[in-house]
Amino acid sequence: MKFADLEASSSLTLDDGTVLTRCDQCRQMYAERIPPGTPPCESCRVELVSENEDAAAVYMMCRYQITSAPVGDGKMAVDISIPSVESAMRIRGVKGHDQWDCLGKVRRLFHEMRGKE
């Protein structure tokens, strides 16, 4: 998983309400250089905000554990395995209502990453 793609780091809120992530700020900085440059997105590691750390760790532990369905002569991944996510959350120590939030984040991340394959 490339953390640079997540843009889940610190952000700035401008007076007009515009929110700029750390990635937005970096891209803008490189664009304004003379001559303009290309930001090092592929080698950058964006720090996650604290409320996303559990979901990212759980996703990384079970991202290849999937539920599949028959399609034609093969199978298609339809979702991440919820029992695997539950086990990873238990190992990680995610408890109570945080489990529901974490599961939602992990599932959204799984489907987002599938769309980039």
Summary of the structure (lengths in Angstrom):
residues: 117
radius of gyration: 17.6
end to end distance: 11.4
largest distance: 55.4
contacts: 284
relative contact order: 0.14
helix: 50%
strand: 16%
